[in-house]
């Protein structure tokens, strides 16, 4: 059964499913029936460090990496943050993997204070980051930058911190300002976000674009399948995909990927942004760095937390 997926960095999708995940690239093999489109850890690392470069810091980074698929990938010494940060001249303090939904981050906060970390980076569950940040402030630790994956994906998670969430930064997969449109409806990213808000009375969120794009890709594949219902014919159509979607081009052409992942992964553009308060306690995300995808316009510059 052919499968197309999205909304996960390709490394946590690709590596744990290998027969020998710990064997490294020599042991990793492509898949026959599963295909994925999104970005990778190399992209989020580039986005984060590009944003950090806009501010003056001591280049000391604290890593918040849980003991789960995302945390293990982000903190991996081969394919995660550590080797890239070291190459770029950042000092990473990694206190080790913690269990999700723990009650105390005192050990991590103590390690970050001892290393004088002015930057925090990680991939954290929303309730865990709320716990971490409140405890950090209580213990007198307030870095200049906090770039966090997963925890602050949705505006309601940032709103839970009140004004303390201002200027948190993260990767931005999709937004109303992305200059793409749907191959199904012709709606621009802005129009799709507005339609969602009008229908639900809720603020747009990043996954909306990618869920919509899944239907775009599936429809396109079915239109091009030589023999609908035949698995091999469907696979051939998936592999030949070259579609402009509301999240950008989707094509399994191996562009910007290592050889072992080239068959099964299609990369989509990624930029960085910060959550800024507007209208009292409401937040909106402002794109602050587009070096990784210049076609996506910026809406402001990086600002220190405060």
Buried (B, 14 or more C-beta within 10 A) or exposed (E): EBEBBBBBBBBBBBBEEBEEEEEEEEEBEEBEEBBBBBBBBBBBBBBBBBBBBBBEBEBBBBBBBBEBBBBBBBBBEEBBBBBBBEEEEBBBBBBEEBEEEEEEBEEBBEBBBEBEBBBBBBBBBBEBBBBBBBBBEEBEBBBBBBBBBBBBBBBEBBBBBEEBBBBBBBBBBBBBBBEBBBBBBEBBBBBBBBBBBEEEEEBBBBBBBBEBBBBBBEEBBEEBBEEEEEEEBBBBBBBEBEBBBBBBBBBBBBEEBBEBBBBBBBBBBBBBBBBBBEEEEEBBBBBBBBBBBEEBEBBEEBBBBE
